[in-house]
């Protein structure tokens, strides 16, 4: 199998799924495809919404002492929780990360799915997970974490794609280099000099900020003004073409 690396999923975290999930669905024209009971053992509930072939997930703790709950408290409700990548061989990427001093925090084996989650403290800014589903290298193929029929819930009337992720750090170039080594992607420079990691289906930009967090998600939508109006109608403050929900800024472009 030829090596590959794609963004498969972005996971956000909030104290509660309500009203964030219904608000995201209504504002962005998305639909929940699955709620995964397997996350209950971590003290979490979740919901997933497909944005074309990338899954947007939100988790929320239902008991004290969870890693997600500590994340919310530590960051004051700011920052995306996890970037999840599908690849040809998660174990190989996990071993390479370990050689860099980035520990494996969890290995998930639910055949035909394999996931390797890296320690967030070692990753910096957010969790990184690598996963692979045997026999499904098609971007519209089976993907157990999103449920048995996630493809049927793709809606493109309002939102066409999740195109980028913004990472913030006091040392953005250093964080970009670190993440690039972990996922095996070389650091590029954008037109404005911003460090960038480009994957086949999305890009990660690294910008200057006071804390190391996943700070924003970029979406391509059909009508920016209509989506902004929908956010305002739900009570969100819109600045330019973005609004804050689920710990990150949702940034819109046509």
C-alpha positions as CSV (number, residue, x, y, z in Angstrom):
1,X,0.0,0.0,0.0
2,X,1.4,3.4,-1.0
3,X,1.9,5.8,2.0
4,X,-0.8,8.5,2.3
5,X,-1.9,11.0,4.9
6,X,-5.2,12.9,5.0
7,X,-7.2,14.9,7.5
8,X,-10.0,12.6,8.5
9,X,-11.6,14.3,11.5
10,X,-11.4,17.4,13.8
11,X,-12.7,16.9,17.3
12,X,-13.9,19.8,19.4
13,X,-14.7,19.7,23.1
14,X,-17.4,21.6,25.1
15,X,-18.8,21.3,28.6
16,X,-22.1,20.1,27.0
17,X,-23.2,19.1,23.5
18,X,-26.3,21.3,23.8
19,X,-26.7,23.9,22.4
20,X,-23.4,23.7,20.4
21,X,-24.3,20.7,18.2
22,X,-27.8,21.9,17.1
23,X,-26.4,25.4,16.6
24,X,-23.5,24.2,14.4
25,X,-25.9,22.0,12.4
26,X,-28.4,24.8,11.9
27,X,-25.8,27.6,11.1
28,X,-23.6,25.5,8.9
29,X,-26.3,23.4,7.2
30,X,-24.8,20.1,8.5
31,X,-26.4,16.9,9.9
32,X,-25.4,14.6,12.7
33,X,-24.5,11.2,11.3
34,X,-23.6,9.3,14.5
35,X,-23.3,9.3,18.3
36,X,-20.7,6.8,19.3
37,X,-21.4,4.8,22.5
38,X,-17.8,3.6,22.6
39,X,-16.7,7.0,24.0
40,X,-18.7,6.5,27.1
41,X,-15.9,4.5,28.7
42,X,-13.8,7.7,28.6
43,X,-16.6,9.6,30.4
44,X,-17.8,11.3,27.2
45,X,-20.7,11.7,24.9
46,X,-20.2,12.8,21.3
47,X,-21.8,13.7,18.0
48,X,-20.3,13.7,14.5
49,X,-21.3,15.8,11.5
50,X,-19.7,15.2,8.1
51,X,-18.4,18.2,6.3
52,X,-18.0,16.6,2.9
53,X,-15.5,13.8,3.6
54,X,-14.0,15.3,6.8
55,X,-15.8,14.6,10.0
56,X,-16.5,17.3,12.6
57,X,-16.9,15.8,16.0
58,X,-17.7,17.3,19.4
59,X,-17.2,15.6,22.7
60,X,-18.4,16.6,26.1
61,X,-17.7,15.0,29.5
62,X,-20.6,13.6,31.6
63,X,-18.5,12.9,34.7
64,X,-15.6,14.4,36.6
65,X,-12.0,13.5,36.0
66,X,-12.0,13.1,32.3
67,X,-9.1,14.2,30.0
68,X,-11.6,16.2,28.0
69,X,-12.9,18.0,31.1
70,X,-9.4,18.9,32.2
71,X,-8.7,20.2,28.7
72,X,-11.7,22.5,28.9
73,X,-10.7,23.8,32.4
74,X,-7.0,24.3,31.5
75,X,-7.8,26.3,28.3
76,X,-10.8,28.1,29.6
77,X,-13.0,26.6,26.9
78,X,-10.6,27.6,24.1
79,X,-9.0,25.4,21.5
80,X,-9.8,22.3,19.4
81,X,-9.3,19.0,21.1
82,X,-7.9,16.6,18.5
83,X,-6.7,16.4,14.8
84,X,-7.3,12.9,13.4
85,X,-5.5,11.7,10.3
86,X,-6.1,8.6,8.3
87,X,-3.0,7.0,6.9
88,X,-1.7,3.7,5.5
89,X,0.0,2.5,8.8
90,X,-0.9,4.1,12.1
91,X,1.6,2.0,14.1
92,X,4.5,3.1,11.9
93,X,3.7,6.7,12.5
94,X,3.2,6.0,16.2
95,X,6.6,4.4,16.5
96,X,8.2,7.3,14.6
97,X,6.6,9.7,17.0
98,X,7.8,7.7,20.0
99,X,11.3,7.9,18.6
100,X,10.9,11.7,18.8
101,X,9.8,11.6,22.4
102,X,6.0,11.8,21.5
103,X,4.4,9.0,23.5
104,X,1.4,6.9,22.5
105,X,-1.4,7.6,24.9
106,X,-4.0,5.1,23.6
107,X,-4.2,2.4,21.0
108,X,-7.7,1.6,19.7
109,X,-8.3,-1.8,18.1
110,X,-11.8,-2.4,16.9
111,X,-11.3,-4.4,13.7
112,X,-11.3,-3.4,10.9
113,X,-10.3,-0.1,12.5
114,X,-7.0,0.8,14.2
115,X,-6.3,4.1,15.9
116,X,-3.1,5.4,17.6
117,X,-3.6,8.4,19.8
118,X,-0.5,10.4,20.8
119,X,-0.1,12.2,24.1
120,X,-1.3,15.8,23.9
121,X,1.4,17.2,26.1
122,X,4.0,15.8,23.7
123,X,2.1,16.8,20.6
124,X,1.5,20.3,22.0
125,X,-1.6,22.3,21.2
126,X,-3.9,19.3,20.6
127,X,-4.1,15.5,20.5
128,X,-2.9,13.9,17.3
129,X,-4.4,10.5,16.2
130,X,-3.5,8.3,13.3
131,X,-6.0,5.7,12.1
132,X,-6.7,3.2,9.3
133,X,-9.6,1.1,8.4
134,X,-8.7,-2.2,6.6
135,X,-10.1,-2.4,3.1
136,X,-11.3,1.2,3.0
137,X,-8.8,3.7,1.5
138,X,-11.7,5.4,-0.4
139,X,-12.5,8.8,1.2
140,X,-16.2,7.8,1.0
141,X,-15.6,4.3,2.3
142,X,-16.5,2.8,5.6
143,X,-15.3,4.7,8.7
144,X,-16.5,3.0,11.9
145,X,-16.1,6.1,14.2
146,X,-18.7,7.9,12.1
147,X,-21.3,5.1,12.0
148,X,-22.5,2.7,9.4
149,X,-24.0,5.2,6.9
150,X,-22.2,8.5,7.6
151,X,-22.1,9.2,3.8
152,X,-25.9,9.6,3.6
153,X,-25.7,12.5,6.0
154,X,-23.4,14.7,3.9
155,X,-25.1,18.0,3.2
156,X,-23.5,20.6,0.8
157,X,-26.3,23.1,0.4
158,X,-24.7,25.5,2.8
159,X,-21.2,24.3,3.6
160,X,-19.1,22.6,0.9
161,X,-15.8,21.8,2.8
162,X,-13.6,22.1,5.8
163,X,-10.5,23.5,4.1
164,X,-8.0,24.5,6.9
165,X,-7.0,24.5,10.5
166,X,-5.3,27.3,12.3
167,X,-2.9,26.5,15.1
168,X,-1.7,29.2,17.5
169,X,1.6,29.3,19.4
170,X,4.2,31.7,20.8
171,X,6.5,29.8,18.5
172,X,4.5,29.0,15.5
173,X,7.4,28.0,13.3
174,X,8.6,25.6,16.0
175,X,5.1,24.1,16.4
176,X,4.8,23.7,12.7
177,X,8.1,21.9,12.5
178,X,7.1,19.6,15.4
179,X,3.8,18.7,13.9
180,X,5.3,18.3,10.4
181,X,7.8,15.7,11.8
182,X,5.1,13.8,13.6
183,X,2.8,13.5,10.5
184,X,5.6,13.4,7.9
185,X,4.7,16.5,6.0
186,X,7.3,19.2,5.2
187,X,6.7,22.8,6.4
188,X,5.9,25.4,3.6
189,X,5.6,29.1,3.8
190,X,2.4,30.8,2.7
191,X,2.3,34.1,0.8
192,X,2.4,36.0,4.0
193,X,5.2,34.0,5.5
194,X,3.0,31.9,7.7
195,X,4.2,28.3,8.3
196,X,1.9,25.8,6.7
197,X,1.5,22.0,6.4
198,X,-0.4,21.0,3.3
199,X,-2.3,17.7,3.1
200,X,-4.3,16.5,0.0
201,X,-7.6,17.7,1.5
202,X,-6.8,20.5,4.0
203,X,-4.0,22.7,5.3
204,X,-2.7,23.6,8.8
205,X,-1.5,27.2,9.3
206,X,0.6,28.2,12.3
207,X,0.2,31.7,13.6
208,X,1.5,33.8,16.5
209,X,-0.5,33.7,19.7
210,X,-0.2,33.7,23.5
211,X,-1.1,30.0,24.0
212,X,-0.6,26.8,22.0
213,X,-4.1,25.8,20.9
214,X,-6.0,24.9,17.8
215,X,-7.6,28.3,17.3
216,X,-9.8,28.2,14.1
217,X,-11.3,26.1,11.4
218,X,-11.7,27.4,7.8
219,X,-14.9,26.5,5.9
220,X,-15.9,27.0,2.3
221,X,-19.6,28.0,2.1
222,X,-22.0,28.9,-0.6
223,X,-23.0,32.3,0.8
224,X,-20.9,33.8,3.6
225,X,-23.5,36.5,4.5
226,X,-26.3,34.0,4.9
227,X,-24.2,31.8,7.2
228,X,-23.2,34.9,9.2
229,X,-26.8,35.9,9.5
230,X,-27.7,32.4,10.7
231,X,-25.0,32.6,13.4
232,X,-26.3,36.0,14.6
233,X,-29.9,34.6,14.7
234,X,-28.6,31.9,17.1
235,X,-27.0,34.6,19.3
236,X,-23.4,34.4,18.2
237,X,-21.3,37.5,17.8
238,X,-19.9,37.7,14.2
239,X,-16.7,39.5,13.5
240,X,-16.1,40.0,9.8
241,X,-16.8,36.5,8.4
242,X,-16.2,34.4,11.6
243,X,-17.7,33.5,14.9
244,X,-16.7,31.5,18.0
245,X,-18.2,28.2,18.9
246,X,-17.0,24.9,20.4
247,X,-13.7,26.5,21.5
248,X,-12.6,27.7,18.1
249,X,-13.4,30.4,15.5
250,X,-15.4,29.2,12.5
251,X,-13.9,31.2,9.6
252,X,-16.0,31.4,6.4
253,X,-15.0,31.9,2.8
254,X,-16.9,31.5,-0.5
